[in-house]
Amino acid sequence: MAPEEGEGVGGASYDVTLPRGEELVIGPQARKGDRPPGALCAEDSQVSGCERRRLRRKKKMNEVATLNTTRFTMRSLREADTAALFPTFADEQQNLYMSRAHFTSEAELWGWLADPDWNGRTWIAEDSEGAVLGRFVAMPAHEDGVQEIGYVTVMHRQGEGIARECMEALVKHLLHEGARKLIAEVDVDNEPSIKLLERLGFTREAHLREHETTHIGLRDLYLYGLLSSEFS
């Protein structure tokens, strides 16, 4: 998770808009360039079964409920978001506590953001003018009912309470979906993210010593957890 103080609006309410069902295109319209955005091609002569499965996985990854906080909208990822996210993901200091080094091109970043083999979900936060503010994620953890969460706020908007407000909405949404527990792993030196998690009610459950080797070396991590019964 990228550093941010996490100050902001507490107790923000949010609304949920369920995603639309996928559209299946058959016949001549299924050719590349003629398909509606996000549609799946069902013409066997055009797309292999393996490719169709990959597209379905990717579409499933991108399908998220739209969340509305007091100030922001959290929606599904779009390729056009890459340009707004790139300056932050390309900055060495902003990526200090990520598991990998900074990105060197928008193409590299988009390939990582849209990886069809990643089993998580991504929400992109934007303000009322449509400016991209950050990336918020949730992914299945070690067993059903447990989700791991994370975030990155764009560096020129940090300090505005974006992470606090959007993470609170995401936590509420995941628990409403039926998660019994949320977890987060954070570098022991990432004080802004540690403060944010504790303000959201997470409990430090473990100190994982020499747990992960990243681009800055062998790192200790804290494991934080929040039970559904603890969130109010």
C-alpha positions in Angstrom: 0.0 0.0 0.0 1.3 3.4 -0.9 2.0 6.0 1.9 -0.8 8.4 2.8 -1.8 9.9 6.1 -5.4 8.8 5.7 -7.1 11.7 7.3 -10.6 12.4 6.1 -14.3 11.9 6.5 -15.3 9.2 9.0 -18.6 7.4 8.8 -19.1 8.1 5.1 -22.2 6.4 3.6 -22.1 4.8 0.2 -24.5 3.4 -2.4 -24.0 0.3 -4.5 -24.8 -0.1 -8.2 -24.6 -3.6 -9.4 -22.6 -4.2 -12.7 -24.5 -5.0 -15.9 -24.5 -8.5 -17.2 -22.0 -9.4 -19.9 -23.0 -9.1 -23.6 -22.3 -12.0 -25.9 -21.8 -11.2 -29.6 -22.4 -13.9 -32.2 -21.9 -13.8 -36.0 -20.3 -11.1 -38.3 -20.5 -8.5 -35.6 -18.2 -10.5 -33.4 -15.2 -9.5 -35.6 -12.6 -7.3 -34.0 -13.5 -3.7 -34.2 -17.2 -4.3 -34.5 -17.8 -5.6 -31.0 -19.4 -3.3 -28.4 -16.9 -2.4 -25.6 -16.6 -5.3 -23.1 -18.5 -7.8 -25.2 -17.3 -11.4 -25.6 -16.9 -13.0 -29.0 -18.6 -16.4 -29.4 -17.5 -17.1 -32.9 -15.2 -20.2 -32.8 -13.5 -19.3 -36.0 -12.4 -15.9 -34.6 -11.4 -16.7 -31.0 -10.1 -19.9 -29.6 -11.7 -21.6 -26.5 -8.6 -20.7 -24.5 -8.8 -17.1 -25.5 -12.5 -17.0 -24.7 -11.8 -18.3 -21.2 -9.1 -15.7 -20.7 -11.5 -12.9 -21.7 -14.1 -14.2 -19.3 -11.6 -14.3 -16.5 -10.5 -10.7 -17.3 -14.1 -9.5 -17.5 -14.9 -11.2 -14.2 -11.9 -9.5 -12.6 -13.0 -6.1 -13.9 -16.7 -6.4 -12.8 -17.2 -4.7 -9.5 -20.1 -2.9 -7.9 -19.9 0.9 -8.1 -19.5 2.5 -4.7 -20.4 6.1 -3.9 -19.0 7.8 -0.9 -19.7 11.3 0.3 -17.2 12.8 -2.1 -16.1 10.1 -4.5 -17.1 7.3 -6.9 -15.4 4.0 -6.9 -15.8 2.1 -10.2 -14.2 -0.6 -12.3 -10.8 -0.3 -13.9 -10.5 1.1 -17.4 -7.4 1.1 -19.7 -7.6 4.9 -19.9 -6.9 5.0 -16.1 -3.3 3.9 -16.7 -2.1 7.4 -17.7 -3.4 9.0 -14.5 -2.0 6.2 -12.3 1.4 6.0 -14.1 3.2 9.0 -12.5 2.6 7.5 -9.0 3.5 3.9 -10.0 6.6 5.2 -11.8 7.9 7.0 -8.7 10.5 5.2 -6.7 9.5 6.7 -3.4 5.8 6.0 -3.9 6.6 2.3 -4.7 9.0 1.9 -1.8 6.8 -0.5 0.1 5.4 -2.4 -2.8 6.6 -5.9 -3.5 8.1 -4.9 -6.9 10.0 -1.9 -8.2 8.5 1.1 -9.9 7.1 0.8 -13.4 8.9 2.2 -16.4 6.1 2.6 -19.0 2.4 2.8 -19.2 2.3 -0.4 -21.2 4.1 -2.3 -18.4 1.7 -0.8 -15.8 -1.4 -1.7 -17.8 -0.2 -5.3 -18.3 0.1 -5.6 -14.5 -3.2 -3.9 -13.7 -5.1 -6.0 -16.2 -3.3 -9.3 -15.6 -6.1 -11.9 -16.5 -4.5 -14.4 -14.1 -4.8 -12.2 -11.0 -7.9 -13.2 -9.0 -8.6 -9.9 -7.3 -10.9 -7.0 -7.9 -10.0 -3.4 -8.6 -11.9 -0.2 -7.9 -10.7 3.1 -9.3 -11.7 6.2 -7.2 -12.5 9.4 -9.0 -13.9 12.8 -7.9 -16.9 14.7 -9.2 -14.9 16.0 -12.1 -13.8 12.5 -13.2 -10.2 12.8 -12.0 -8.6 9.5 -11.0 -7.6 9.5 -7.4 -6.4 6.0 -6.6 -6.6 2.2 -6.9 -8.3 0.1 -4.3 -8.2 -3.7 -4.4 -9.7 -6.8 -2.7 -8.6 -10.4 -3.3 -9.4 -13.8 -1.9 -7.1 -14.8 1.0 -6.4 -18.3 2.4 -10.0 -19.5 2.7 -13.6 -18.5 1.9 -14.9 -15.6 3.8 -11.5 -13.9 4.1 -10.5 -11.0 1.8 -7.1 -9.2 1.6 -7.3 -5.5 0.8 -4.9 -2.8 -0.4 -4.7 0.7 -1.9 -2.6 3.3 -3.7 -3.6 7.0 -3.8 -2.2 9.2 -6.6 0.7 11.2 -5.2 -0.6 14.7 -6.0 -3.8 14.1 -4.1 -2.4 12.5 -0.9 -3.3 14.2 2.4 -6.9 14.8 1.4 -8.4 11.9 3.2 -9.1 10.0 0.0 -7.7 6.7 1.3 -9.7 6.9 4.5 -13.0 7.6 2.9 -12.6 5.0 0.0 -11.2 2.3 2.2 -14.1 2.7 4.7 -16.5 2.3 1.8 -14.7 -0.8 0.5 -14.6 -2.4 3.9 -18.4 -1.8 4.4 -19.0 -3.3 0.9 -16.9 -6.4 1.4 -18.5 -7.1 4.8 -22.0 -6.5 3.3 -21.1 -9.1 0.6 -20.5 -11.7 3.3 -16.8 -11.5 4.2 -16.3 -12.6 7.8 -12.8 -11.1 8.0 -10.6 -8.6 6.1 -6.8 -8.7 6.3 -3.9 -6.5 5.1 -0.2 -7.0 5.1 1.9 -3.8 5.5 5.6 -3.1 5.7 6.6 -2.3 9.3 8.1 1.0 8.2 5.0 2.1 6.3 3.6 4.3 9.1 0.9 6.2 7.1 -0.7 2.9 6.0 -0.4 1.5 9.5 -2.2 4.5 11.0 -4.9 4.2 8.4 -5.6 0.6 9.1 -5.8 1.3 12.9 -8.1 4.2 12.3 -10.4 1.8 10.4 -10.5 -0.5 13.3 -8.0 -3.2 12.2 -6.0 -5.1 14.8 -2.3 -5.9 14.5 -2.4 -9.7 14.7 1.2 -10.7 13.8 4.7 -9.4 13.2 6.0 -11.5 10.2 9.8 -11.3 10.6 11.9 -11.5 7.4 8.8 -12.4 5.6 9.2 -11.1 2.1 12.0 -10.2 -0.2 11.2 -7.1 -2.3 13.1 -4.7 -4.5 14.5 -3.0 -1.3 15.5 -6.3 0.4 14.2 -8.7 3.0 11.3 -7.1 4.8 9.3 -7.5 8.0 5.6 -7.2 7.6 2.7 -6.6 10.0 -0.5 -8.6 9.5 -3.7 -6.6 10.3 -7.1 -8.1 10.6 -10.7 -6.9 11.0 -13.6 -9.2 11.9 -17.1 -8.4 10.6 -18.3 -8.3 14.2 -15.8 -5.6 15.1 -16.8 -3.1 12.4 -19.4 -0.4 13.1 
